[in-house]
Amino acid sequence: MATLAEVTDPLRSIFTFVPPVGLGVCDVCHGAPNERFSRCYSCWETVDQVSFPVQWVVPISLYRVGQQLHHVLRSYKDSSVPSLRQGSKVAVAAILGRFLSDHAPCIRTATGAAWDGIVVVPSTRDRPGQHPLEAALELLKNWPNEIINCLVRGDVEIAHGRADDRGFHVSNHVMGRALLLVDDTFTTGARLQSAASALHLAGARVVAGLVIGRVMNPDFNEATKTAWERNQAVPYSFERCCLEDDSA
């Protein structure tokens, strides 16, 4: 049985450094705000649209559409080739398992809170059966966290840049629970913020949102291009997360 490091070390080259919050780094998603702003436009938009947004978003990597990490995050859900789908699922499980094994203390320290359950953010479109990300997490042995399947699509459609408290219904009793939200991809944050607010309104506390990949489009504007080039120039290390100062 391969270790988490044996699965993820060969993937190091497909990851892009995520900087800590600071000048030129969004204070929510670690993306690229415009000059003189502390928050990117997407987060200004989605955070403002819900009653209880999650302020701590922790991406494991940045990526741009079309790169290898993008293909891994698509293949584990949608590939028509069973061996590719399974191999990508193992990779996704190992990425999350290694990150949480190494950096759960970073999240707890930064937020001042621990969690007693993990909730996966549902996909934009309906999928039959278990969510692929939940299935991936179940591959991890000796997993210390309960995976709580409690979110279903709500009365209001969530779209690109459009979040809403009613985007998800909470189907299970989560009153009093402290939860870590997990998703594979963060683009505008609409799904993540909608899920966080729905859980809070149901009586839970969302400690943070952990995402494997935060999408960046260097062609969007000059600020994003500059940030992308700067972050790509930093060697990626699984030993560092975006809650740690990159000068450490």
C-alpha positions as CSV (number, residue, x, y, z in Angstrom):
1,M,0.0,0.0,0.0
2,A,1.5,3.3,-1.1
3,T,1.9,6.1,1.5
4,L,0.4,9.5,1.0
5,A,3.9,10.9,0.2
6,E,4.6,8.2,-2.4
7,V,1.3,9.1,-4.2
8,T,1.7,12.9,-4.0
9,D,5.4,13.5,-4.4
10,P,5.4,12.7,-8.1
11,L,2.6,15.3,-8.4
12,R,4.6,18.2,-7.0
13,S,5.2,19.7,-10.4
14,I,1.5,20.2,-11.1
15,F,1.0,22.4,-8.0
16,T,1.4,26.1,-7.7
17,F,2.4,28.0,-4.6
18,V,-0.4,29.7,-2.7
19,P,0.8,32.8,-0.9
20,P,-0.2,33.9,2.6
21,V,-2.6,36.8,2.9
22,G,-0.8,40.1,2.4
23,L,-0.2,42.9,-0.1
24,G,-1.6,41.7,-3.5
25,V,-3.2,38.6,-2.0
26,C,-7.0,38.3,-1.4
27,D,-7.8,38.2,2.3
28,V,-10.3,35.4,1.8
29,C,-9.3,33.1,-1.1
30,H,-5.6,34.0,-1.6
31,G,-6.3,35.1,-5.2
32,A,-5.3,38.3,-6.8
33,P,-7.2,41.6,-5.9
34,N,-6.8,44.7,-7.9
35,E,-4.1,47.2,-6.8
36,R,-4.9,49.0,-3.5
37,F,-7.6,46.4,-2.7
38,S,-7.4,43.7,0.0
39,R,-10.0,41.4,-1.5
40,C,-10.6,40.1,-5.0
41,Y,-13.8,41.0,-6.9
42,S,-15.2,37.4,-6.7
43,C,-14.9,37.4,-2.9
44,W,-16.3,40.9,-2.5
45,E,-19.3,39.7,-4.5
46,T,-20.0,36.2,-3.0
47,V,-19.1,37.1,0.6
48,D,-21.6,40.0,0.5
49,Q,-24.4,37.8,-0.9
50,V,-24.8,35.5,2.0
51,S,-25.5,36.1,5.7
52,F,-22.7,34.0,7.2
53,P,-19.7,33.6,4.8
54,V,-16.6,31.6,5.8
55,Q,-13.7,34.0,6.2
56,W,-11.0,31.3,6.2
57,V,-10.5,29.7,2.8
58,V,-7.4,27.5,2.5
59,P,-6.4,26.4,-1.0
60,I,-3.8,23.7,-1.3
61,S,-2.7,24.9,-4.8
62,L,-3.5,27.6,-7.4
63,Y,-4.1,26.4,-10.9
64,R,-5.3,27.5,-14.3
65,V,-7.8,25.8,-16.5
66,G,-6.1,23.3,-18.9
67,Q,-3.2,22.5,-16.6
68,Q,-2.6,19.0,-15.3
69,L,-4.1,19.6,-11.8
70,H,-7.3,20.8,-13.6
71,H,-7.4,17.4,-15.5
72,V,-6.9,15.5,-12.2
73,L,-9.8,17.3,-10.6
74,R,-12.0,16.7,-13.5
75,S,-11.0,13.1,-14.1
76,Y,-11.7,11.7,-10.7
77,K,-15.4,12.7,-11.2
78,D,-16.0,12.6,-14.9
79,S,-13.5,10.4,-16.8
80,S,-15.1,7.7,-18.9
81,V,-11.9,5.6,-18.5
82,P,-12.2,3.6,-15.3
83,S,-8.5,3.3,-14.6
84,L,-8.0,7.0,-15.1
85,R,-10.9,7.9,-12.9
86,Q,-9.7,5.5,-10.1
87,G,-6.1,6.8,-10.3
88,S,-7.3,10.4,-10.1
89,K,-9.5,9.5,-7.1
90,V,-6.6,8.0,-5.3
91,A,-4.5,11.1,-6.0
92,V,-7.3,13.4,-4.7
93,A,-7.6,11.4,-1.5
94,A,-3.8,11.4,-1.0
95,I,-3.6,15.2,-1.6
96,L,-6.2,15.9,1.0
97,G,-5.0,13.3,3.4
98,R,-1.4,14.6,3.3
99,F,-2.4,18.2,3.6
100,L,-4.7,17.6,6.6
101,S,-2.1,15.4,8.2
102,D,0.5,18.1,8.0
103,H,-1.5,21.3,8.2
104,A,-4.7,20.7,10.2
105,P,-2.8,22.3,13.2
106,C,-2.2,25.4,11.0
107,I,-5.9,25.8,10.3
108,R,-6.8,25.2,14.0
109,T,-4.2,27.8,15.1
110,A,-5.2,30.4,12.5
111,T,-9.0,30.1,13.2
112,G,-8.8,29.4,16.9
113,A,-11.1,26.4,16.5
114,A,-11.1,22.7,15.8
115,W,-13.7,20.7,13.8
116,D,-15.5,17.5,14.6
117,G,-16.8,16.7,11.1
118,I,-16.1,17.3,7.4
119,V,-18.8,18.3,4.9
120,V,-18.2,18.1,1.2
121,V,-19.6,20.9,-0.9
122,P,-22.1,19.4,-3.5
123,S,-21.5,19.8,-7.2
124,T,-23.2,22.4,-9.3
125,R,-25.1,19.7,-11.2
126,D,-26.9,16.8,-9.7
127,R,-24.9,13.6,-9.5
128,P,-26.5,10.2,-8.8
129,G,-25.2,8.4,-5.7
130,Q,-22.4,9.4,-3.5
131,H,-20.3,12.5,-4.2
132,P,-17.0,11.5,-5.8
133,L,-15.1,13.6,-3.2
134,E,-16.7,11.8,-0.3
135,A,-15.8,8.5,-2.0
136,A,-12.2,9.7,-2.3
137,L,-12.0,10.7,1.3
138,E,-13.3,7.2,2.3
139,L,-10.2,5.7,0.7
140,L,-8.1,7.2,3.5
141,K,-7.3,4.7,6.3
142,N,-7.5,5.7,10.0
143,W,-9.3,8.9,9.0
144,P,-10.0,10.8,12.2
145,N,-12.9,12.9,10.9
146,E,-16.6,12.0,10.4
147,I,-17.7,12.8,6.9
148,I,-21.2,14.3,7.2
149,N,-23.5,14.1,4.1
150,C,-25.9,16.9,4.9
151,L,-26.1,19.3,2.0
152,V,-28.6,19.1,-1.0
153,R,-29.4,21.6,-3.6
154,G,-31.7,24.3,-2.4
155,D,-34.5,26.5,-3.7
156,V,-32.2,29.1,-5.4
157,E,-29.8,28.2,-8.2
158,I,-26.1,29.0,-7.4
159,A,-24.2,30.3,-10.4
160,H,-20.8,31.8,-11.3
161,G,-20.4,34.7,-8.8
162,R,-23.9,34.3,-7.4
163,A,-24.2,32.9,-3.9
164,D,-27.3,32.6,-1.8
165,D,-28.3,31.5,1.7
166,R,-31.0,29.3,0.0
167,G,-28.5,27.6,-2.4
168,F,-28.4,24.5,-0.2
169,H,-30.7,22.7,2.2
170,V,-29.2,21.1,5.3
171,S,-30.7,17.6,5.4
172,N,-29.1,16.3,8.6
173,H,-29.0,17.7,12.1
174,V,-25.8,19.6,12.5
175,M,-26.8,21.9,15.4
176,G,-23.8,22.6,17.6
177,R,-21.3,20.9,15.2
178,A,-18.0,22.5,14.2
179,L,-17.3,21.7,10.6
180,L,-14.6,21.8,7.9
181,L,-16.0,22.5,4.4
182,V,-14.1,20.7,1.7
183,D,-14.2,21.2,-2.1
184,D,-12.1,20.3,-5.0
185,T,-12.2,23.6,-6.8
186,F,-12.7,27.2,-5.9
187,T,-13.5,29.6,-8.8
188,T,-15.7,32.5,-7.5
189,G,-16.5,30.9,-4.1
190,A,-20.3,31.0,-4.8
191,R,-20.9,27.3,-3.8
192,L,-18.5,27.3,-0.9
193,Q,-20.0,30.5,0.6
194,S,-23.6,29.4,0.0
195,A,-22.8,26.1,1.8
196,A,-21.1,27.8,4.7
197,S,-24.0,30.2,5.2
198,A,-26.6,27.4,5.0
199,L,-24.8,25.3,7.6
200,H,-24.4,28.3,9.9
201,L,-28.2,29.1,9.6
202,A,-28.8,25.4,10.6
203,G,-26.9,25.9,13.8
204,A,-23.4,24.7,12.8
205,R,-20.1,26.5,12.9
206,V,-17.9,26.4,9.8
207,V,-14.3,26.7,10.9
208,A,-12.8,27.0,7.4
209,G,-13.1,26.0,3.8
210,L,-10.4,23.7,2.4
211,V,-10.1,23.5,-1.4
212,I,-7.6,21.6,-3.5
213,G,-7.4,24.1,-6.3
214,R,-8.1,27.8,-6.5
215,V,-8.6,28.7,-10.2
216,M,-6.7,31.7,-11.5
217,N,-6.9,33.1,-15.0
218,P,-3.8,35.1,-15.8
219,D,-5.5,36.6,-18.8
220,F,-8.2,38.2,-16.7
221,N,-6.3,41.3,-15.8
222,E,-2.8,42.6,-15.1
223,A,-3.1,42.0,-11.3
224,T,-3.9,38.3,-11.8
225,K,-1.2,37.9,-14.5
226,T,1.4,39.4,-12.1
227,A,0.3,37.3,-9.2
228,W,0.2,34.1,-11.3
229,E,3.8,34.7,-12.6
230,R,5.0,35.5,-9.1
231,N,3.5,32.4,-7.5
232,Q,4.6,30.1,-10.3
233,A,8.2,31.2,-9.7
234,V,8.1,29.9,-6.1
235,P,9.0,26.2,-5.8
236,Y,6.0,24.3,-4.5
237,S,6.4,22.4,-1.2
238,F,3.9,20.1,0.5
239,E,5.5,21.1,3.8
240,R,4.2,24.7,3.6
241,C,0.6,26.0,3.5
242,C,-0.9,29.4,2.8
243,L,-1.5,30.1,6.5
244,E,2.3,30.2,7.0
245,D,4.5,33.2,6.2
246,D,6.3,32.4,2.9
247,S,9.4,34.0,4.3
248,A,9.6,31.5,7.1
